Amino acid sequence: MEILNPVYLVNSLVYSLLGVFVFWVCFLVIDKLTPYNLWKEIVEEKNVSLAIVVGAMCLGIALIVASAIHG
């Protein structure tokens, strides 16, 4: 079975970790570029509008990272 080849499994794990790392770095950069703390505004202040915008931003970054890794 080609799918259980250890090389493919290791590659998938490495690219997954790399994608999560790049995603997290992008989130931190955007958090620093905004004039307020995104996490505090979303969690403590319950800012739903900001949560929707950050969620859309996260989906966009995740899509870019996934397409860069995929091909």
N, C-alpha and C positions, 0 to 999 in steps of 0.2 A: 504494500500500500504506500503510494507516494505521499499521501497526506500525513502520515505518521513519521515521515523522514525527520530525524533530529535537526538537520540543517534548517528545514522550513520552520520548525517549531521555535528554534533559537532566533531565526530572523524575525519571525512574528513578534516574539517577546521583545527583542531589541527595538524594533520599529514602534511598537506600542508604547514602550517606556520613553522613547525619544519624542513621540507625538505628544504624550502627556506633559513631558518636560517643556517642550516648545509652547504648548498651550498655556501652561502655568506662567511661563515667563512673559508671554504676550498679555495675559490678564494683569500681571503685576505692573507691566509698563503702562498699560491703559489706566490702571488704578493710580499710578503716580502722575499721569498727565491730567487727570481730573482734579478740580479744585477741592474735592472732599474725599473722604474715605468711603469707597463703594461698599465694602463689607459692613461697616458701621451703619451706613444709611439704609441698607437693605434689611439687616437683621435687627438692629436696635430701634431705628426710626420707622420701620415697616413701610418703606417707600415702594409701593407696588409698581409705579410707573418706571422707576429706576431699575427695578428687578426685571421688568419686561425688556427694557433696553439692553441691560447687561446679558440677559439670556439670549437675545438676538445676536449680540456681539460674540458671545461664546459659541453659538452655532456657526457663525461666519468664520471665526478663527479655526474651529474644529474642521470645517469643510475645507479650508485652505490647507491645513496641515495634512488632512487625509489625502487630498489630491496630490500634494507634493510628495508624500511618502509612496503613494500608490504608483505614480507613474511619471 
